[in-house]
Amino acid sequence: MRSVILCISYLAAILPALLWGSEEIPNLIIVVTVDQFRAEYLERFDNAFIGGFKRLRESGWRYDKAMVDHAPTLSWPGHTTVATGAYPKTHGICTDAFIMDGRRQMMLQDDEEQILGFPGSLSLSSRNIRVPGLADWVVAADSNARTVAIGTGLGLALCYGTKPRGDRTENHVYWLDPNAGQFVTTTHYRDEYPRWLQAFNEEILPQYKENFVWDNSVPDEYRHLARRDDTPYEGDGVHTAFPHRFEHFYPDTSERSINSWFCNYSFGAEQALFALAKVAIENLELGMRGKTDLLTIAVKITDRIGHDFGPLSMEQMDIVLRIDRELGEFFDYLDANIGKDEYVFVLTADHGAPNVVEYELEQGRAARRVSEEEIRKVLDGIEEFIVAYDGPEEKLPPLIAEELEKADFIADAMTPQDLAGTGPADHILESYRNSYIPGIKSLIPLWTIDVLRGNISPHHPGNFGVIVEFIEGAQLFTASSAHLSSYKYDQEVPIIFLGKGVGKGIAEEHARTIDVAPTLAHLARIPYPETVDGKVLDVQ
């Protein structure tokens, strides 16, 4: 039966291509995923847009009821979901970090590989991604197709790259590394850098590193759409207003500090990212060879600024408007070089983010900042409980969950039995079930500084497979705004399609990020595998 279903799925995918002909197929698929990009931004800042977001809202097919429907809402799981059309429980990247042999291990970490040209640096690969993604589908449909995945976040491009093959010359995966200060890849993908990327890193990238002052670019008439610029609960609590200067963030002018400023706070990194996209298009002739190629772009700066300053900050609004302008220029480039009606484009995000707790309290709304001391007290209590327990270990998880739920900031504590179950579930449990993989033990969100540094007690609830959801409005002490949950503010994201085969308007139906990849595959008449959990959306 399974093979019959797979055959039917394949025929359904390729039949339109056979009937309609290649002229209806886009020459280039482009995916832009903006990290920690709330759907609200596109509505809230609408009148201030002059570039790409304006075009998407006016000419694209929008899903205003779009969401990430897994939890916890984290970057690597969210981006891999966009890339594969699968839930984290299916694609394998269910968290950013987990417990392995009593220590904290990054989900994309791969000690068998290294950053090409930088031995000894944190090694990453896509080896733990269990299923093929859109890039693999493109190559499987046409072995002469080319795929490029680029990004500014640590390893984000890996979420979108192809599975490495013997012939790796046509498929490219590069990200801006904060330690190297340039675009890199891993030996998982290549043995040497292509000349065009080397030239970009050496000749073009340096010009984007020259700005050490971040000024406010939001026009005066629109600044009321953001919070006051001098709120004390942003950033370090001192340098909370524009202009932001390099020396406000870093105590020295070492290369490491300069690279960190560039990658985290300078919009020059994102300008360089879109410049690299154009260089890749030109050097690899993406979308220019009568093939359906793929370009994915992962934008990270909104995540850093969102964490430090909050979603409604003047800083985040400034970044959103800068992306709008950059994206507008990129659309102009695509129209001129690929053809206005020859590509299909999608904008989405890996997750949203909550408002800053202190701002919510100012507005008279329920919110809660969970301190490190509160979490440590809970963990100490759990340790005492486990040490005193003398029953069978397999009965511990529900007892640990019961103890955890006594804390006033914990809404739900879920056991492996809860997560592996298939019975009735509320939204919280269902979201966490979509990310659950037996045997992978998560630390989230019961973090302390010690836990983040890798000092993990054997009595941590994560070691027993117990996962916690805070009450709505509660956030960790670790950032001004901390996404992790299954609540609306963390799960609502934009999904907007534009280009060949796409209509103009606002969809009534709901959409999820697992639907993005199969929809793009359908538009390009490319078969997709049964590992896909999403569906094809009607984009007309």
C-alpha positions in Angstrom: 0.0 0.0 0.0 2.8 2.4 0.9 4.5 2.0 -2.5 1.1 2.6 -4.2 0.6 5.8 -2.3 4.1 7.0 -3.1 3.5 6.2 -6.8 0.3 8.2 -6.8 2.0 11.1 -5.0 4.8 11.1 -7.7 2.3 11.0 -10.6 0.3 13.8 -9.0 3.5 15.9 -8.8 4.7 15.3 -12.4 1.5 15.1 -14.3 1.0 18.9 -14.5 4.4 19.3 -16.0 3.6 16.7 -18.6 0.3 18.4 -19.4 1.3 22.1 -19.2 4.8 22.0 -20.6 8.1 23.4 -19.3 7.1 27.0 -20.1 4.9 27.0 -17.0 7.7 26.0 -14.7 9.7 28.7 -12.8 13.4 28.9 -13.7 14.3 29.7 -10.1 12.8 29.0 -6.7 13.7 31.5 -4.0 13.1 31.0 -0.3 13.8 33.9 2.1 13.3 32.9 5.8 13.7 35.8 8.2 14.6 34.6 11.7 12.3 35.6 14.6 10.1 37.6 12.2 6.6 38.2 13.6 3.7 38.2 11.2 2.5 41.4 13.0 5.4 43.4 11.5 4.0 43.3 8.0 0.7 44.8 9.2 2.1 47.2 11.9 4.7 48.8 9.7 2.8 48.6 6.4 2.6 52.3 5.7 6.4 52.6 6.1 7.3 50.0 3.5 8.7 51.2 0.2 10.4 48.0 -1.1 10.1 44.2 -1.0 7.5 43.9 1.8 5.4 46.5 0.0 5.5 44.5 -3.2 4.8 41.2 -1.4 1.8 42.7 0.4 0.4 44.3 -2.8 1.2 41.6 -5.4 1.7 38.4 -3.5 -0.5 35.6 -2.2 -0.6 36.1 1.6 -1.5 33.8 4.4 -2.5 36.0 7.3 -3.4 32.9 9.3 0.0 31.2 9.1 1.9 29.5 11.9 4.6 27.2 13.1 2.8 24.3 14.7 5.6 22.7 16.7 7.3 23.5 19.9 9.7 24.5 21.3 10.0 27.3 18.7 13.7 27.4 18.0 15.8 28.4 15.0 17.4 25.2 13.7 14.1 23.2 14.0 12.1 26.0 12.5 14.4 26.5 9.5 14.7 22.8 8.8 10.9 22.5 8.9 10.6 25.2 6.2 13.3 23.3 4.1 11.8 19.8 4.4 8.1 20.3 4.8 8.3 18.0 7.8 7.8 18.3 11.5 10.9 18.2 13.7 9.8 14.7 14.9 10.2 13.7 11.2 13.3 15.6 10.1 15.3 15.0 13.2 16.3 18.6 14.3 13.9 18.8 17.2 15.9 21.3 19.3 19.0 23.5 19.1 20.9 21.5 21.8 20.3 18.3 23.8 21.8 16.1 26.4 24.2 13.5 25.2 26.4 11.5 27.6 25.7 14.0 30.3 26.8 17.0 28.3 25.3 19.7 26.1 25.5 18.8 22.4 24.5 21.1 19.5 22.0 19.5 17.2 23.9 20.2 14.0 27.3 19.6 15.6 29.4 17.0 13.8 32.8 16.2 15.3 33.7 14.2 12.2 33.8 17.4 10.1 35.3 20.8 10.3 34.8 24.3 9.0 36.6 24.3 5.7 39.8 26.3 6.1 39.4 26.8 9.9 40.4 23.6 11.7 39.5 23.5 15.4 36.4 25.6 15.0 32.9 24.3 15.9 32.2 21.6 13.4 28.8 21.4 11.9 26.9 19.4 9.2 23.5 18.4 8.1 24.1 14.7 9.0 21.4 14.7 11.7 18.7 15.9 9.3 17.0 12.6 8.6 14.9 13.4 5.5 15.5 15.0 2.1 14.6 18.6 1.7 13.5 20.9 -1.1 17.1 21.2 -2.4 17.3 17.4 -2.6 14.0 17.2 -4.4 15.2 19.8 -7.0 18.3 17.8 -7.7 16.5 14.4 -7.8 14.1 15.9 -10.4 17.0 17.2 -12.5 20.6 16.2 -11.8 21.7 19.3 -13.7 19.9 21.6 -11.4 21.9 23.8 -9.1 21.1 24.7 -5.5 22.5 27.4 -3.3 21.8 27.9 0.4 23.3 30.9 2.2 22.6 32.6 5.5 24.0 34.9 8.2 23.2 32.7 11.3 25.4 30.0 12.6 24.9 27.0 10.4 21.4 28.1 9.2 22.3 27.4 5.6 22.9 23.8 6.6 19.1 23.4 7.2 18.5 24.2 3.5 21.3 22.4 1.8 21.3 19.2 -0.1 22.4 15.9 1.3 26.0 15.6 0.2 26.6 13.3 -2.8 29.7 12.1 -4.6 29.5 15.0 -7.0 29.2 18.1 -4.9 30.2 20.8 -7.4 26.7 22.1 -8.2 25.3 22.4 -4.8 26.5 25.1 -2.4 26.0 25.8 1.3 27.6 28.9 2.9 27.0 30.9 6.1 28.6 33.9 7.6 30.7 32.6 10.5 31.1 35.1 13.5 34.6 33.7 14.3 36.0 33.6 10.8 34.3 36.8 9.8 33.5 35.5 6.3 31.2 33.1 4.5 32.3 29.5 5.1 31.1 25.9 4.6 32.0 22.6 6.1 34.0 19.7 4.8 30.7 17.9 4.9 30.0 19.7 1.6 33.2 20.7 -0.1 37.0 20.1 -0.3 37.7 23.6 -1.4 36.0 26.9 -1.9 34.9 28.0 -5.4 36.9 30.9 -6.8 33.9 33.2 -6.9 33.2 32.8 -3.2 36.9 33.3 -2.4 36.9 36.5 -4.4 33.7 37.7 -2.7 35.2 37.1 0.8 38.5 38.8 -0.1 37.3 41.7 -2.3 33.6 42.5 -1.7 32.9 41.4 1.9 35.3 43.9 3.5 33.5 46.9 2.3 30.4 45.9 4.3 32.4 45.7 7.5 33.4 49.4 7.5 30.4 50.8 9.5 30.8 50.9 13.3 27.9 53.1 14.1 24.2 52.0 13.8 22.0 55.0 13.2 18.2 55.1 13.2 16.9 55.0 9.6 13.1 55.0 10.5 11.5 58.1 9.1 10.2 60.5 11.8 6.6 60.2 10.8 6.6 56.4 11.5 8.6 56.2 14.7 5.4 56.2 16.7 4.8 52.6 15.5 7.6 51.4 17.7 8.2 51.7 21.4 10.1 54.6 22.9 13.7 54.4 22.0 15.0 54.9 25.5 13.2 52.2 27.5 15.5 50.9 30.3 14.7 47.2 29.7 16.4 47.0 26.4 20.0 45.8 25.6 22.4 46.3 28.5 20.0 48.7 30.2 22.4 51.6 29.5 22.9 51.9 25.8 19.2 51.6 24.9 18.8 54.4 22.3 20.2 55.3 18.9 22.9 55.8 17.8 24.4 52.4 18.7 28.2 52.3 18.5 30.7 49.4 18.4 32.3 50.5 21.7 28.9 50.2 23.4 28.9 46.4 22.8 32.6 45.5 22.8 35.5 46.4 25.1 38.3 46.0 22.5 38.9 46.3 18.8 40.1 42.7 18.3 39.3 40.9 15.1 37.0 38.7 17.1 35.0 41.7 18.4 34.8 43.3 15.0 33.5 40.1 13.4 31.0 39.7 16.2 29.7 43.3 15.7 29.5 42.8 12.0 27.6 39.5 12.3 25.3 40.4 15.1 24.5 44.2 15.0 25.6 45.6 11.7 23.1 45.5 8.9 26.1 45.3 6.6 26.1 41.5 7.2 22.6 41.2 5.6 23.6 43.6 2.8 26.5 41.3 2.2 24.2 38.3 2.2 22.0 39.7 -0.6 25.1 40.8 -2.5 26.4 37.2 -2.2 23.0 36.0 -3.6 23.5 38.1 -6.7 27.1 36.9 -7.1 25.9 33.3 -6.8 23.2 33.8 -9.4 25.6 35.3 -11.8 28.5 32.9 -11.4 26.3 29.8 -11.3 23.8 31.1 -13.8 20.9 30.2 -11.5 17.6 30.4 -13.3 19.3 31.1 -16.6 19.9 27.7 -18.1 16.4 26.3 -18.7 16.6 24.4 -15.5 14.7 24.9 -12.2 17.4 26.0 -9.7 17.0 26.8 -6.0 18.3 29.7 -3.9 17.5 29.9 -0.2 18.5 32.8 2.0 18.3 32.8 5.8 18.4 36.2 7.4 19.4 36.2 11.1 19.8 39.7 12.4 16.1 40.0 13.4 16.7 37.2 15.9 19.6 38.9 17.6 17.9 42.3 17.7 14.6 40.8 18.8 16.3 39.0 21.7 18.3 42.1 22.8 15.8 44.9 22.3 12.4 43.2 21.8 9.9 42.9 18.9 8.4 46.4 19.2 11.6 48.2 19.8 12.8 51.1 17.6 15.8 48.9 16.8 13.8 46.0 15.4 11.6 48.4 13.4 14.7 49.9 11.9 16.0 46.5 10.9 12.6 45.5 9.4 12.6 48.6 7.2 16.2 48.0 6.2 15.2 44.4 5.1 12.3 45.9 3.2 14.6 48.2 1.2 17.2 45.4 0.6 14.5 43.0 -0.5 13.1 45.6 -2.9 16.4 46.0 -4.6 16.8 42.3 -4.8 13.4 42.0 -6.5 14.5 44.6 -9.0 17.6 42.6 -9.6 15.6 39.3 -10.1 13.2 41.0 -12.5 16.1 42.3 -14.6 18.2 39.2 -14.6 15.8 36.2 -14.3 12.7 37.8 -15.6 9.7 39.2 -13.6 7.5 36.2 -14.4 10.3 33.5 -14.4 10.8 32.9 -10.7 8.7 31.9 -7.7 9.5 33.4 -4.3 8.3 32.8 -0.7 8.9 34.8 2.4 8.4 33.1 5.8 10.0 32.7 9.3 11.2 30.0 11.6 9.3 31.4 14.6 7.9 34.6 16.2 8.6 36.1 19.6 6.9 37.5 22.6 6.8 41.2 23.7 9.3 42.2 26.4 7.9 41.3 29.8 8.5 44.7 31.3 6.7 46.4 28.4 3.7 44.1 28.8 3.6 44.9 32.5 3.6 48.6 31.6 0.6 48.1 29.4 -1.2 46.4 32.3 -1.1 42.9 30.7 -0.1 39.7 32.4 3.5 38.8 32.1 6.3 37.2 34.1 10.1 37.3 34.1 11.3 33.9 35.4 14.7 34.4 37.1 17.6 32.1 37.2 17.1 31.8 41.0 13.6 30.6 40.5 14.7 28.0 38.0 17.6 26.9 40.2 15.2 26.5 43.2 13.0 24.3 41.1 15.9 22.2 39.9 17.3 21.8 43.4 13.9 20.7 44.6 13.7 18.1 41.8 17.1 16.8 42.7 16.2 16.4 46.3 13.0 14.6 45.3 14.9 12.2 43.0 17.6 11.5 45.5 15.0 10.6 48.1 13.0 8.4 45.7 13.5 4.7 46.1 11.1 3.3 43.6 11.6 2.0 40.0 13.2 4.6 37.7 10.6 4.1 34.9 8.0 5.5 37.2 9.9 8.7 37.9 8.9 10.9 34.9 5.3 11.4 35.9 6.3 12.0 39.5 8.9 14.6 38.3 6.3 16.2 36.1 3.9 16.4 39.1 6.5 18.1 41.2 7.4 20.6 38.4 3.8 21.7 37.9 3.8 22.9 41.5 5.9 25.9 40.4 3.6 28.9 39.7 5.4 29.7 36.4 5.1 26.2 34.9 1.9 25.5 32.9 2.6 21.9 31.9 5.2 19.3 32.4 5.1 16.6 29.7 6.6 13.1 30.1 7.9 10.8 27.4 4.7 8.9 27.7 2.6 12.0 27.1 4.8 13.1 24.2 4.8 9.6 22.5 1.1 9.2 22.9 -1.5 9.5 20.2 -4.6 10.2 22.3 -6.4 13.5 22.8 -4.1 16.5 23.3 -4.5 20.2 23.8 -2.5 22.7 21.6 0.5 22.7 23.9 0.9 18.9 24.0 0.2 18.6 20.2 2.8 21.2 19.4 5.4 19.3 21.5 4.4 16.0 20.1 5.3 17.4 16.7 8.8 17.8 17.9 9.2 14.7 20.0 11.9 12.2 19.2 12.4 9.4 21.7 15.8 9.4 23.3 16.7 13.0 22.5 16.6 14.7 25.9 16.1 18.5 25.9 17.1 21.0 28.5 14.6 23.6 27.5 13.4 25.8 29.1 14.9 24.9 32.5 18.1 26.8 32.0 20.6 28.2 34.4 23.9 29.7 33.5 25.5 26.4 34.6 23.3 24.4 32.3 24.0 26.8 29.4 27.7 26.3 30.1 27.3 22.5 29.9 27.3 21.7 33.7 24.3 19.5 33.7 23.1 17.6 36.8 22.2 14.0 36.3 19.0 14.9 38.1 17.9 17.6 35.6 14.3 16.8 34.4 15.6 16.7 30.8 17.6 13.6 31.7 14.3 11.8 32.4 12.7 13.1 29.2 10.4 15.6 30.9 9.7 18.8 29.0 8.2 22.0 30.5 6.0 24.7 29.1 5.9 28.0 31.0 2.6 29.8 31.7 1.5 32.2 28.9 3.4 35.5 29.2 6.3 34.0 31.2 9.8 34.3 29.8 13.3 33.3 30.7 15.8 35.7 32.2 18.2 35.0 29.4 17.1 37.8 27.0 14.8 40.8 26.8 12.5 38.7 24.6 12.8 34.9 24.7 10.9 32.7 22.3 10.5 29.0 23.1 6.8 28.3 23.6 3.7 27.0 21.7 1.8 30.3 22.4 0.5 32.4 19.6 3.2 35.1 19.9 5.9 32.5 19.2 4.1 30.5 16.5 2.5 33.2 14.3 4.7 33.9 11.2 4.3 35.3 7.7 3.9 33.1 4.6 3.7 35.0 1.3 4.2 33.6 -2.2 5.0 35.7 -5.2 5.8 35.0 -8.9 5.1 32.3 -11.5 1.9 30.4 -10.9 1.0 32.6 -7.9 -2.1 34.8 -7.7 -2.6 38.0 -5.8 -4.7 38.3 -2.7 -5.2 37.1 0.9 -6.0 33.4 1.6 -8.8 32.5 3.9 -7.3 29.1 4.8 -4.7 28.5 7.5 -1.2 27.7 6.5 1.8 26.2 8.3 5.5 26.3 7.6 5.4 22.6 6.8 3.3 23.6 3.8 5.9 25.9 2.2 8.3 23.3 0.6 5.6 21.0 -0.9 3.8 24.1 -2.3 7.0 25.3 -4.0 7.6 21.8 -5.3 4.1 21.7 -6.7 4.6 25.0 -8.5 7.8 23.8 -10.0 6.3 20.3 -10.9 8.8 18.6 -8.7 7.9 15.3 -6.9 8.3 15.3 -3.1 8.7 12.3 -0.8 6.3 10.8 1.7 8.4 12.2 4.5 6.5 15.5 4.0 4.0 16.3 6.7 2.7 19.4 5.0 0.3 19.9 2.2 0.2 21.8 -1.1 -1.5 25.2 -0.6 -3.8 26.9 -3.1 -1.9 30.0 -4.0 -4.4 31.5 -6.5 
